[in-house]
Amino acid sequence: MPVTLLLLVAIVLLVGLLLAADRAAKAIRRARRRRDASRRLTAVTTAVTAAAAAEGKRRRSAAESGAALTSVIPAIRGHGPRHVD
């Protein structure tokens, strides 16, 4: 009887150990997936931010060029469209 009880306890402990090892392995895989996703998200966010900054710089440059041209050659205002009859 004591040997059977000892084997039963050993089997229960082994199953518990295997379940704990499985949970630990899943947690490690989940953490790795999240870390990789975070890296990818950071890379994409950095790229998008850089592209947005470049686009903003381009737009500011175009606006400044337009403002500089308007200050040299003011727009003609107060005249309607001309029609050729």
C-alpha positions as a printed Julia matrix, in Angstrom:
85×3 Matrix{Float64}:
   0.0    0.0     0.0
   2.68   2.63    0.83
   4.5    1.97   -2.49
   1.26   2.46   -4.44
   0.55   5.67   -2.54
   4.09   6.85   -3.18
   3.74   6.14   -6.92
   0.4    7.93   -7.01
   1.87  11.0    -5.28
   4.85  10.93   -7.66
   2.54  10.79  -10.69
   0.41  13.66   -9.38
   3.53  15.73   -8.71
   4.9   14.92  -12.17
   1.63  15.99  -13.83
   1.64  19.19  -11.78
   5.23  19.88  -12.76
   4.43  19.3   -16.43
   1.46  21.68  -16.24
   3.59  24.33  -14.57
   6.3   23.91  -17.22
   3.68  24.24  -19.98
   2.31  27.44  -18.44
   5.82  28.86  -18.11
   6.64  28.04  -21.74
   3.41  29.69  -22.92
   4.16  32.8   -20.85
   7.65  33.01  -22.35
   6.29  32.66  -25.9
   3.61  35.29  -25.21
   6.2   37.72  -23.83
   8.42  37.16  -26.88
   5.5   37.77  -29.27
   4.56  40.96  -27.43
   8.16  42.19  -27.44
   8.46  41.52  -31.19
   5.15  43.26  -31.87
   6.28  46.23  -29.79
   9.5   46.45  -31.8
   7.6   46.33  -35.09
   5.14  48.95  -33.87
   7.99  51.21  -32.76
   9.69  50.84  -36.15
   6.49  51.66  -38.04
   5.69  54.58  -35.75
   9.2   55.98  -36.21
   8.93  55.66  -39.98
   5.5   57.3   -40.07
   6.67  60.11  -37.8
   9.7   60.73  -40.01
   7.53  60.74  -43.14
   5.06  63.14  -41.51
   7.9   65.44  -40.45
   9.31  65.43  -44.0
   5.86  66.15  -45.44
   5.33  68.98  -42.94
   8.72  70.42  -43.84
   7.86  70.23  -47.53
   4.51  71.95  -46.95
   6.07  74.69  -44.81
   8.7   75.25  -47.48
   6.05  75.49  -50.18
   3.98  77.89  -48.05
   7.03  80.07  -47.38
   7.89  80.08  -51.09
   4.33  81.06  -51.93
   4.33  83.8   -49.3
   7.67  85.11  -50.58
   6.35  85.19  -54.15
   3.16  86.94  -53.06
   5.16  89.58  -51.19
   7.15  90.3   -54.38
   4.23  90.02  -56.81
   1.01  90.81  -54.94
  -2.14  89.1   -56.09
  -4.5   91.11  -58.25
  -7.68  91.67  -56.33
 -10.84  93.56  -57.03
 -11.21  92.54  -60.65
 -13.64  90.02  -61.93
 -12.8   87.45  -64.53
 -12.23  88.81  -67.99
 -14.28  87.59  -70.91
 -13.43  87.85  -74.55
 -16.44  88.64  -76.68
